C-alpha cells in the first residue's frame, strides 16, 4: 500500500530529475497532479471501502513554479521565414503571395489565428495617414480596433479588395474563410522550408516582443492584443486608437 513516506520519496525522486535537467517543471507538475487526482478519486467516501484507500497521501503544495514563457521568433528566424515565402511569391507562386500577406498580417496585427481568418474587407478601413482594422473574437470575446500604418493597409489590399462582407482569406473553393488548421498548416510548411518551427501564435508572441523592443508602451500593446485583463482606461485606447503596437512595426 502506498503510504505518505513512499509518496514523499516519489516526489523527491521527481525533484531530482528536475534538478538534473531531465524533467521539465511542467512535466513534474502534470505527473504529480495526475497521481494526486487518482488518489483523491479513490479515497472518496463512496469508493474508499472498495479501493482500500482511506486518504490522499500525495503532499499538498508540492508543485513547482513553471512560468509560461512566450516563445517569440528571433529577428533572424522571422527574416528567414519571410524571405523564404517572398522568394516563392516573386517567382510567381500565387499561393505564396497570399501566404506572405497572411504571415505579415499575423505579425503586424498581433492577432490570434481565429481573428486572422475572421477578417472581412469591411473590417479594414483606410483613414488619413493609415488605417483602422476591426478585430472580433479576441481575448475575452471583446471586439477591438487597431490603428495600422499605410503600408499595412497596402499589404492587405494587395489581395484585391472585395465587398465589405467578403473574407480576406478564402478557402480554395472561395466559399468560406480558411480554417484555423489550413492557416497553421501553411505556416508550418513555410517554417520547415526556412528551418524554423512556426505556428500562428508564435507570430503573435513575436509581435508583442518586437513592439516592446521598438518602444511600444505596454498599455498600448495590451489594448492592441485584446487581453481580457486590460484595465478600464484601455477601452478608450481600443475604441478610439491614436496609436497601436502595429504602428511600431510597419
Secondary structure, 3 states (H helix, E strand, C coil): CCCHHHHHHHHHHHHHHHHHCCCCHHHHHHHHHHHHHHHHHHCCHHHHHHHCCCCCCCCCCCCCCCCCCCCCCCHHHHHHHHHHHHHHHHCCCHHHHHHHHHHHHHHHHCCCHHHHHCCEHHHEEEECCEEEEEECCCHHHCCEEEEECHHHHHHHHCCCCCCCCCECCECCCCCCECCHHHHHHHHHHHHHHHCCCCCHHHHHHHHHHHHHHCCCCHHHHHHHHCCCCCCCCHHHHHHCCCCCHHHHCC
